[in-house]
Amino acid sequence: MVFFSSCRVSSPKLCGNVVFVAKKQHQCVITVASRCITSNAMREGLPPVNKPPPFPYKEKRYNFFRALFDPTTSRLDENSKLIVVEGPPAAGKGVLAKELADDLGMAYFPTPTVAETYINDYGYDLRQLDDQIPNSCKSYDENDFLKDPMRLNGAKAARFQLSKLALRYKRHLDALAHILNTGQGVVMDRSPYSDLVYITAMAEAGIVSKNVYNYYHSVRNNALFALWRPHLVIYLDVPVAETRRKIEARNIPYEKDSKMATPEYLQSLIDSYKKDFLKDISTHAEVLVYDWTKPANTEIVVEDIERVNFDQYGIYDAKMKDWRCYDKWDWNNNRQVFTHSQHQLIAHLNVPPIKCPEIAIDGAEYKIYETLKDKVINKKYQGKNPVTQKMERGNPEVLRYK
């Protein structure tokens, strides 16, 4: 759905979210917010801001008629930002991201896992079917990846990483929808933009082929253009030796002894983070890098975030360009797309693997899996649809399916 653009702004106040200077320019562009991000402590004692309550986007559909009386920009303020915390395994990304979200009054979006996808809408764990289906269709989650990254000559690992990219892509869309519908900022643990460091390390370790590596990048390049990059990336820099120490301290046998936890693999991961991800994202977002060998106090990070000036970049600067819209209807259009047209954006990930047959599953084998899955679920749940069951119980969550 595309809204009719009916107005423009003559001289808005430009804003961005990066630290270093650039000349301000005045054009017909509306940006997300102004001033700096402020913590709960800074806002304590201030009078409440008069703005609409969060729109219940999971229960109601944002359409043209609602947009007439509910412009997106009416909810956005200096904290309507997307922050992503990045770093190597066991760095403490999730802990810091959650603490930042609490201190800044933002929502915390944890990193998604492949294991979650094996629990279907009925609550049935599809991994229970593994002993009855072909090897190519058996489950393969994060634990399996650590235990046996070379399963089926790396084909399982290749599909696994493509699934992780898709899950992070969907989580990023959810974060954008949340910001535009509620005005509340989001702090995420990892993003689809940094996912490439894992396929790079896997290729260097010989887990996936160059063919898979190239196919992954074709999928990535075909899909990421539709997203808005984060305002701020926080990278936790942890040396390989310290990362190994933290992994060993967790004392999970299949993790600490895994090929994915060797110093060589971890070094490849860190090198790709700095050479590929940080180098690219720094041209579009503000980047804060911390030596996280010894975790610092979260308040220090919050103070650094509050010092970032979000008013430095003009319309011709690469930084923050994703968060500049022509007028209020451009904001409304993007809000509708990120909220209710996610399936169309996710379809960009569906690149036919014509030149990468090793990641494809044989049709006959997949049919065995689908037939068995339907048979088991129909027998266990007597063909009842989980959405219908929720409706019978009067569960309001079913409205999101409409």
N, C-alpha and C positions, 0 to 999 in steps of 0.2 A: 504494500500500500504506500502511495506517495501523497503527501499532503500538498495542497495548493499554497504556494508561497505568495503571501499577500503584503508583506511589509519588509522594510529594511531599516537599519539603524544608522543614523547619520554620523555620530561621533562617539562610539563606545570607548570605554577604557580597556585597553589591551591588557592581557595578562598571559603569563606563561609560568613555568616553574623551574627555571634553571638559574644557576648562580651567576654565571659570567655575563659581562655586559654586552648589550646590543642596542642600537638606536631604536627608540620608540617611533612607530609610524601610525598614522591615523587612516583607517580604511573602514569600509562597511563590513566589519567582522565582529562577531560576539564570541568571547572566550569564556572558559568555564567559570572562572571566579577571579577574585582579586586579593591582594595582600598575601600574607604568609599563612601557612597552616598554624593553627593554635591548639594547644593541649587543653585538657579539661581544667588543669590548674590555672591556666591563663584566662579561661573564660569564667572562672568561678567569681561570683559576685556581680557579673555584668547583667544588664537587663536582657530578657529573652528576645531572640530575633523573631520578628513577625514574618513567618512564611508558612505556606500550606503544609499540612501533615504529610507523611510519606504516602505515596500512592500504592494501594494494594495490588501490585502488578501480577502477583501470582494467582489472584482470585478474579481480577477484572481485566478486561482488555482495553488497552489504550488505543483509541481510534480518533478519527478526525473530529468528531463532535466533542469528545472529551478534551481534545487539544485546544479547541476554541476557548475553553474556560480554564484550562490547566496547562499553561505553557511550561515547558521543561525548565527554563532558566529561573522560574520563580522559586525553586527549591535550592538552587546551587549557591554555595558560599565558598569561603576560602578553604574549607575542609573537604569539599567535594572532589577529592583527588584519588588516584589509583597509585598505591605504593606496592612495590614488589621486593621481597627479601630473597636474595640469591646467595649461593655458596656451595661448597663441596658437601658430600655426605657427612652427617653427624656434626655439622658446624653449629647447630642450634638455631636454624632458620625458623622453625615452627614456634619455638619458645619466644624468640624476639618478636616475630610477626604478631603473635597473640598479645604480648605485652604492649607493643606499639599501638595496636588497635584499641586496647583498653584505655591507654593514656590519652589517645587522640580522639576518642569518641567515635571510632570507625568500626566497621564490620570486619571480622576476620574470616577469610576464605582459605581453609587448609588445602594442601595439595591433594588432588584426587588420586585414587589408586585403582589399578586394574582389578584387584581382589573384590572391590565393591561392585563391579559390574556383573559378577557371577551370581549375585543375589537378585533375582528377578522381582517383578511387581507383586508376585504372590508370596514373597519371602522365601522362595525355594532356592537352595544352593545348588546351582547347576554343576558344581564340581563333583557332586555325588554320582554323576553319570560317567565319570572318567573311565571306569573299568569296563564299560559297555560300548565305547565309541572308538573310532580309529585314532591313531596317535596324532594325526594332523589336527584333529578337532578337540583334543583334550585341553583342559584348562592350563593356563600358564600365567601365574601372577608374579608379584615381586619376589616372593620366597623361592619360587621355582627358578626365576632368573638368576638369583644368587647361587642356588644349588647347582644348576646345570645350564650355564649360558650357551653351551654348544649343542643343545638338544636339536635333533633333526638338522645337523650341520649349520646351526645358527639361524635356521628359518623361524623357529619359535621366538628367538630373541628379536629378530627383525620385526615380526608382527607385534610383539610386545611393545617395542619402542614406538611404532606407528600408533598403537593404541594409546600410549601415554601422551603422544602429541595431540591426538583427538580429544582426550579427556581434559588436557590443559587448555586446549582451544575452547571447549565448552565452558570450562570454569571461568575463563577470561570473559567470555560473552556474558555469563551470569553476573560477573563483577560490574561490567559496563551497564547492564540493565539495572542493577541495584543502585548504582550511583545516579543515573539519569531519572529514575523513578522515585527515589527517596531523598536525594541530596546528600546522603551519608557516604563518606569516603570508604574505601576498601583497602585493607592490607592483605596481600596474598603471599603465600609461600610458593615460590617459583612461578614461571609463566611459560606459554608456548614459545616465546622468543628465545629462551635459554635452553630449550629442549635439545637443540642441535649439538650441544656439547657432549651429550651422551652418545649420540650416533657417531660422532667424530672419534671419541675414545674407543667405542666398540669396533670401529673400522681399523683403528691403529693397533688394537689388540688382536685383530684377526677373527673376531667373533662374527662380524658380518662382512660380506663381500663389498667390493667397490661398486658393484652393480646395485646392491641394496642402498648403499650410501648415496648414490646418485638419484635413485628413485625417491628416497626420503626427502632430499632437497627439492625435487620437482613437486612433491606434495606440499612441502612447506612453502615454497615460493608461490604456489597456486592458491594458497589459502590465507596467509598472514596479511595480505594487503587489505582485507576486509575489517581488520581489527584496529582499535586505537591503542597505541603504545602507552605504557604507564607514564605518569608524571615523574615518578621518582623510583630509582632502583638503588637498593642498599645491598652492597656486596660484602659478605663476611669472608675475609681472606684468612685462611687457615693453612699452615704448611702441611705437606704430606705426612711428615713424621707425627705431627699432632693429630691429624685425621686418623692415622692408623692407630694411635694410642686410644682415641675415643672409641673406635670400632672394636678394638680388643677389650676395652673396659665394659662394653655392653655384653660381651661374652656370649654371643650367639654363634654357635659352631659353624653353621653353614654361611654366616656372613663374614666372620673374621678369616675363614679359610677359603673364601671364594676368590675366583679369578678377578672378580669385580672389586676387590679390596686390596689388590696388590699395589705396591708403591708405583709401579710403572703405569697401571691403569689410572690411579688417582692423579698422577702427575699429568697425564694426557688430558684428564678432565679439567684440571685447574688451568693448564695452558690454553685449552680451547675457550674456557670462560673468559680469560683475559685477552686472547688474540682475536677471537671471533665475536663473542657475545658483547662484552663490555665496550669493545672498540666501535661496534655498530650502534648499540643502543645509546651510547653517550652523545651521538649526533642528534638524538630525538628527545632524550629525557635527561633530567638531572641524575647524577650518579654520586653516591657517597660510598666510599670504600673504607672499611675498618679492619685493622689487624685484630682478628678474633681468636688469636692463640689462647688468650685469656679473656673470656667474655667480659665486656664492659657493662657498666650500669646502664640500664635502658634510659634513664633520665638524661644521660649525656647525649644519646642518639636523638631523643626528643628535642633537646635544646638545639642540636645541629639542624634538625628539620625545621624548627621554628625560625631559624636564621635565613633560610633560603628565600630569596626574593622572587616572587612569581610575576613581577611586572617588567621584566627586562627585555622581552622578546617581541618583535614585531611580526607582521603577517608574512614577510618574506624570509623569516628565519626558519630553519629546519626544525629546531626544537619547539615542541608543543604544537606543531602544525596540525596534528590529529585532533586536537581539542579546540580548534578554531572553526566556527561555523559562520555562514554568511548572515543568517538572521535567525529569529526565533523559530521559524518553521523548519529550517535546516536542523536545528536541535530536536524538534519534535519528530521529524522524519527518522533521524538516527535512533532516537529513543524507541520508536515503534519497531524498527528493524532489529535492534539488539535484543528487544524483549520478546517479540512475537514472530519473528522470521528467522530464528536461529537455525532451523532446519535447512533453510536456503543457504546460509553462510557455511554451515558444517558440510554441505554438499561439495564445497570446493576442495575438501580433503579426499574426495573420491576420484583419484586419478587412476585410470586403468593401468595395471602393471604389465603392459605389453612387453616391455623390455626387461622385466624383473619377474620371471615366472616362479622363482624360488619362494616368493612370499604368498603365492596363490594356493588355495586349498582345492583339491580335486572335488568336482561337483558331486560325484557319486558318494564320496565319503562324507561330504557336508550334508547330503540328503539323509544319510543314515542318522546323523546327529540330530537334525531337525525333526525327523520322524519320531525318534525315540523321545526327544524332549517334549513334543506335543502329546505323545502317548502317556508319558509319566505324569505330566501336569494335568491333563484332562481326567486321568484316573484319580489323582489325588484331590483335585479341586472340583471335580464333576463339571468341568467346563465353565465354571462361573468366572466372570470377568472381575478382576480386582477393583476396577473403577465402579462397576455396578454394585459390588458388595459395599463399597464405601458410601454410595448414594443411598443404599437401603438403610445404612446406619446414620444417615444425615451428616456425613463428614463433609465439611465445606471445602476440603482440599480438592475435591473432584472438579471444582469449578475451573481449575487450571487446565483441564483437558478439553474444555469447550472451545 
